[in-house]
Amino acid sequence: MSGNLHFHAAAGKGVRSSLNNPNVPHNPSLYKKPFVESFEETPLMVAVLTYMGYGILTIFGYLRDFLRQWNIEKRHIARERDEQKDFVPLYQDFENFYNRNLYIRIRDNWNRPVCSVPGPKMDLIERSTPNYNWTFEYTGRVLKDVLNLGSYNYLGFAENKGPCADAAIEATQAYGVGVGSTRCEMGNLDIHEELEQLVARFLGVESSMAFGMGFATNSMNIPALTGKGCLILSDELNHASLVLGARLSSSTIRVFKHNNMQSLEKLLRDAIVHGQPRTHRPWKKILIVVEGIYSMEGSIVRLPEIIALKKHYKAYLYLDEAHSIGALGPNGKGVVDYFGLDPKDVDIMMGTFTKSFGAAGGYIGGKKELIDYLRCHSHSAVYATSMSPPVAQQIITSMKIIMGEDGTTLGADRLRQLHENTTYFRRKLHDMGLIIYGNEDSPVIPMMLYMPAKIGAFGRQMLKKNIGIVGVGFPATPIIESRARFCVSAAHTREMLNTVNISDSWQSKYVRRLKYINETLTYYK
């Protein structure tokens, strides 16, 4: 219980807490355990300085564009030829302004080449740039044993030795690597059938279907489920694959505030009362689309309340468990298991194998009628090449370990270790005086940086300490809410996590000073 105190305490002034926010209805009777999330509002002074930082970068960006136009500064970007000025432009110059003048300054923090297994530690190829991140050159040096706090390796199955790797090697020797056909032609192997039966049993549903790409599982299956005359109610922070799938479906899309049940219920009520625009006919189908864990916020979906609303208004529910499957719940079965709910209450259960299972691809689970329909109507099923056999075997072996069907306690041990590491690392960052977002049980831990220059500075500073992190900024986040995102793994040891020490750096001191200034200004205002 003591591990939750700082989250409850944070739900005071200046914090958007899921429990205390009057704009979000909360029904305690639907929850079997405390549901605690905190999202501290950006301090006023931090917001002002962040906007000033973007303003200064924008002014200098226009100045550099002016110098490039007159060939005073060298151009490193593609541009239209003079003889093609009357053609339809290939490059929208202003749309690339952010990339060439802001993102380019901190581009060295992304796309770093990894030359080892991306496990709890990894090896990086060192790069240098002779022209301020426009191009990179390899120095020939390898950065050894960099602590990996950026990969979604929640249960530590991204490894090149052990039972999963051994089974994948045997599958490669038996089946080869490629299939060379779709499932409905010559690419349906017995190992695919075994995988789908195992996934259905793991999820507790009637049937399931596996796909070779997680992104396409969303973007290609949602158009098969809804169409013109249907309504999709989408959380405002849903992943790009869900957004793309909704747009490709030709359905009407309406967005509700993140995890805000009052906003969702209003849209449901309006949809039923008013029906379709102009004709006011009833909607053919209303589909609520949410995620289990939101990877930028570290928040967990308020699934009990959504299921209650879905049942009350006779809607359908599409649940994306890309980050939550394997990472949440006492049995690692995702957010449904986490809340102790019935899987049959979720109409379409989607997830990926790319994170907790250390593999690739995705799945759809639900009633047999649903899966049979998708086998014939999903573009991802009909036109895509079958999943690679060693990848399928990696999923089967890791899933059996999680379920305890391998005859060991390795799966239960990893689930317990992930939960302990998550609780410990969140408390550690909080004790350093840092502002962190999300649910206390989420292994995705965003740490707020706010200002654009701090994304690059923090990433480089961490790499000097042999720590690899992921920095996230606009447009992936609101412009004043740039952050560093830590992903905790069961493969991390306590000694590894203890090497992350930011309390003696400029970061936490700077945040504390700005919070003090903001509180003072608020007091006198």
WORA-V450697 format. One record per pair of residues at least 12 apart in sequence whose ideal C-beta (glycine too) atoms are under 7 Angstrom apart, sorted by the first residue. I is the first residue (numbers start at 1). J is the second residue. D is the distance in Angstrom with one decimal. If there is no record, write none. Layout:
i: <I,I>
j: <J,J>
d: <D,D>
This chain:
i: <3,3,4,4,4,6,6,7,7,7,8,10,10,11,14,14,15,15,15,15,16,16,17,17,18,18,18,19,23,23,24,24,24,25,25,27,30,30,30,31,32,32,36,36,37,37,37,39,40,42,42,42,43,43,43,44,44,44,45,45,45,45,46,46,47,49,50,50,50,51,53,53,53,54,54,57,57,57,61,61,61,64,76,76,77,78,79,102,104,104,105,105,106,106,107,108,108,109,109,109,109,109,112,113,115,117,117,117,118,118,118,118,119,119,119,119,119,119,120,120,120,120,120,120,121,121,121,121,122,122,122,123,123,123,123,124,124,124,125,125,126,126,126,126,127,145,146,146,146,147,147,147,147,147,148,149,149,149,149,149,150,150,150,150,151,152,152,152,152,153,153,153,154,154,154,154,154,154,154,154,155,155,155,155,155,156,156,156,156,157,157,157,158,163,163,163,164,164,164,164,167,167,168,168,168,171,171,171,171,172,175,175,175,176,177,177,178,179,179,179,181,181,182,182,182,182,182,183,183,184,187,187,188,189,189,191,191,191,192,192,192,192,194,195,195,195,195,196,196,196,198,198,199,199,200,202,202,202,203,203,203,203,204,205,205,205,205,206,206,207,207,208,208,208,208,209,209,209,209,209,209,210,210,210,211,211,211,211,211,212,212,212,212,212,213,213,214,214,214,214,214,215,216,216,217,217,217,217,217,218,218,218,218,218,219,219,219,219,220,220,220,221,221,221,221,221,222,222,222,223,223,223,224,224,224,225,225,226,226,226,226,227,227,227,228,229,229,229,230,230,230,230,230,231,231,231,231,231,231,232,232,232,232,232,233,233,233,233,233,233,233,233,234,234,234,234,235,235,235,235,235,236,236,236,236,237,237,237,237,238,238,239,239,242,242,246,254,259,259,259,261,261,261,264,265,268,268,268,271,271,272,285,286,286,287,287,287,288,288,288,288,288,288,289,290,290,291,291,292,292,292,292,292,292,292,292,293,293,293,293,293,293,295,295,296,296,296,296,297,297,297,298,298,298,298,298,298,298,299,299,299,300,300,300,300,301,303,303,303,303,304,304,307,307,316,317,317,318,318,318,319,319,319,319,320,321,321,321,321,321,322,322,322,323,323,325,325,326,326,326,326,327,327,327,328,332,332,332,334,347,348,348,348,349,349,350,350,350,351,353,357,357,357,357,358,358,359,359,359,360,361,361,414,417,418,418,418,421,421,421,421,422,422,422,424,425,425,425,425,426,426,428,429,429,432,432,432,433,433,433,433,434,434,434,434,435,435,443,443,444,444,445,445,446,446,447,447,447,448,448,449,449,449,450,450,450,451,452,452,454,455,455,455,458,458,458,459,461,467,467,469,469,470,470,471,472>
j: <423,427,34,36,440,427,430,36,38,440,36,38,40,38,40,41,38,39,40,41,39,41,37,38,35,37,259,36,260,262,260,261,262,261,262,305,304,305,308,304,339,340,439,440,299,438,439,437,435,450,480,481,514,515,518,518,521,522,514,517,518,521,450,514,480,451,450,451,480,480,451,452,453,452,479,101,102,452,97,101,102,101,131,134,100,91,91,452,133,134,133,456,455,456,133,129,133,455,456,459,460,471,124,125,142,158,159,160,148,151,153,158,148,153,156,158,159,491,148,156,489,491,492,496,145,146,147,148,146,148,468,142,143,144,146,143,146,468,138,142,139,141,142,143,139,466,466,467,468,466,467,468,496,499,468,467,468,469,486,487,468,469,470,487,487,323,354,355,487,358,489,491,326,327,355,356,418,443,489,490,326,356,414,418,490,414,489,490,491,357,358,398,358,397,401,406,358,394,397,398,393,397,390,393,394,191,389,390,393,390,189,191,389,389,388,390,388,385,386,388,385,386,382,383,384,385,386,381,386,382,385,386,386,386,389,389,392,393,210,386,387,392,396,210,392,395,396,208,209,210,396,399,363,365,365,333,399,403,333,343,349,365,343,343,349,365,366,367,368,368,371,363,364,365,371,363,364,371,374,375,381,361,363,387,361,362,363,380,384,361,384,385,386,387,361,362,322,352,354,361,362,241,380,384,350,352,362,364,380,241,242,245,320,350,241,244,245,248,378,379,380,245,364,374,378,380,245,246,249,245,248,249,374,377,378,287,348,249,251,285,287,249,250,251,250,276,283,284,251,283,284,285,287,251,252,254,271,283,286,246,251,253,287,289,254,256,264,267,268,286,288,289,246,253,255,289,256,258,289,290,291,255,256,257,258,258,294,296,297,289,291,291,320,289,320,289,267,299,301,302,302,305,309,309,309,309,313,315,283,286,313,316,315,316,315,316,318,306,310,315,316,317,318,318,306,319,320,322,319,320,321,323,324,328,334,335,323,324,327,328,442,444,323,444,446,472,476,477,437,438,446,437,438,439,442,444,445,446,438,439,442,335,439,441,442,335,335,336,339,341,339,341,341,345,347,346,347,347,348,350,346,348,349,350,350,334,335,349,350,351,351,352,355,355,444,351,356,355,356,357,402,356,418,443,441,402,411,415,351,366,364,366,370,365,366,362,363,364,363,395,394,395,398,399,394,398,391,394,395,391,387,391,490,490,443,488,490,488,490,492,497,441,443,488,497,445,486,488,497,440,445,497,445,447,502,503,508,503,508,511,512,447,502,508,511,448,511,487,488,485,487,486,488,483,485,483,484,486,481,483,482,483,484,480,481,482,482,473,482,482,471,473,482,471,484,507,471,505,499,500,484,486,484,485,484,485>
d: <5.1,5.8,6.8,6.0,6.1,7.0,5.0,4.7,5.5,5.2,6.6,4.4,6.6,5.9,6.1,5.1,5.4,7.0,5.0,6.9,4.4,6.2,6.7,5.4,6.6,4.3,6.6,6.6,6.5,6.0,5.2,6.1,6.2,5.2,5.4,6.3,3.7,5.9,6.2,5.9,6.9,5.1,6.9,5.2,5.5,6.4,4.6,5.4,5.2,6.5,5.3,6.4,5.6,5.5,3.8,4.9,6.3,6.9,5.1,4.9,4.6,6.8,4.9,5.1,4.9,6.5,5.1,5.0,4.6,6.8,5.1,5.6,6.1,6.2,6.5,6.9,5.3,6.6,6.1,3.1,6.6,6.2,6.7,4.2,5.4,6.1,6.8,6.6,5.3,6.7,6.7,6.5,5.5,3.3,4.4,6.5,5.3,6.9,5.7,3.8,7.0,5.3,5.2,4.2,6.3,6.4,6.0,4.8,5.9,4.8,6.6,5.6,6.6,6.5,6.9,5.6,5.6,5.8,5.9,6.9,5.9,4.0,5.1,6.1,4.7,6.4,5.9,6.0,5.5,4.8,6.7,5.3,6.6,5.5,6.9,4.4,5.4,7.0,5.9,6.0,4.7,4.3,6.8,5.6,6.9,6.7,5.3,6.8,4.7,6.2,4.6,6.4,5.7,6.2,5.4,6.3,6.3,5.2,4.7,6.3,5.4,5.7,4.1,6.1,6.2,6.9,6.9,3.8,5.6,6.5,4.7,6.5,6.0,4.3,5.8,4.6,5.9,5.5,5.9,6.8,5.6,4.8,4.8,6.3,5.1,6.1,5.3,4.6,3.1,5.9,3.3,4.6,4.1,5.8,6.9,6.8,6.7,5.4,4.7,5.3,5.0,4.3,4.2,5.2,4.8,6.8,4.9,4.6,3.6,4.6,6.5,6.7,3.6,6.8,5.8,6.5,6.5,6.1,4.2,7.0,6.9,6.5,6.6,6.5,6.4,6.3,6.4,6.2,5.2,6.0,6.5,3.5,6.9,7.0,6.3,5.5,4.9,6.4,6.4,6.4,6.4,6.1,6.3,5.4,5.0,6.0,5.6,5.0,6.0,5.5,5.9,5.8,5.2,6.4,6.1,6.6,5.7,6.2,6.7,5.8,5.8,4.5,4.2,5.5,6.3,4.3,5.6,5.2,4.6,4.4,4.1,5.4,6.6,4.1,6.4,6.6,5.2,5.1,5.9,6.5,6.7,6.0,5.1,5.9,5.6,5.0,6.9,5.1,6.8,5.0,5.7,6.4,6.7,4.5,6.3,6.8,6.3,3.5,5.1,6.2,4.0,4.5,4.6,6.6,6.1,6.9,3.2,6.6,6.4,3.8,5.1,4.8,6.5,6.5,5.0,4.5,4.3,6.6,6.0,4.5,3.6,6.9,5.9,6.2,5.1,6.2,3.2,5.9,5.4,6.2,4.5,4.2,6.0,4.5,4.6,6.9,6.9,4.7,4.5,5.8,5.5,5.9,5.6,6.3,4.9,6.6,6.8,4.3,4.3,6.3,5.1,4.3,6.7,6.4,5.1,6.8,5.5,4.6,4.8,4.8,4.9,4.9,5.1,5.9,5.7,6.0,6.4,5.4,6.9,6.8,4.9,6.9,5.8,6.0,5.4,4.7,6.4,5.7,7.0,5.1,6.9,4.9,6.8,6.0,5.2,4.7,5.1,6.7,6.2,6.2,6.1,6.4,6.7,5.6,6.1,6.7,5.3,6.0,6.6,5.4,6.3,4.8,6.7,6.2,5.7,6.2,4.4,6.4,6.0,5.9,6.2,6.4,4.2,6.7,7.0,4.8,5.7,6.4,5.9,5.5,6.9,5.1,6.8,4.6,6.3,6.1,4.5,7.0,6.5,6.6,4.2,6.3,2.9,6.8,5.7,3.9,3.9,4.5,6.9,7.0,5.5,6.0,5.4,5.6,6.7,6.4,6.5,6.1,5.6,5.8,6.5,5.2,2.3,6.3,4.4,4.3,5.7,5.2,5.3,5.5,6.9,6.3,4.4,6.9,5.9,6.1,5.5,7.0,5.4,6.4,5.5,6.6,6.6,4.9,4.6,5.3,5.1,7.0,4.5,6.7,4.9,6.9,5.6,6.6,5.0,4.4,6.2,6.7,6.6,4.0,6.0,4.3,6.6,6.2,6.4,4.0,6.0,6.9,2.5,6.3,6.3,5.4,6.6,5.4,6.7,4.7,7.0,5.0,6.8,6.1,6.4,5.3,6.8,4.1,6.0,6.7,7.0,5.5,5.6,4.8,6.9,5.1,4.6,6.5,6.4,6.2,5.0,4.3,4.8,5.3,5.3,6.5,4.2,4.2,6.1,6.9,4.1,4.8,6.7,5.4,6.5,6.5,4.8,5.1,6.5,6.4,6.9,5.3,5.3,6.3,5.9,6.9,6.8,6.1,5.5,4.0,5.2,6.8,4.4,6.6,5.3,5.4,6.5,5.5,6.6,4.2,6.3,6.3,4.5,6.6,5.9,4.4,6.6,4.5,5.1,6.0,4.8,6.6,6.7,5.2,4.8,5.5,5.8,6.2,6.8,5.7,6.7,5.9,6.1,6.9,4.2,5.1,5.2,6.6,5.7,6.4,4.8,6.8,6.9,6.2,5.2,6.4,7.0,4.8,5.4,5.6>
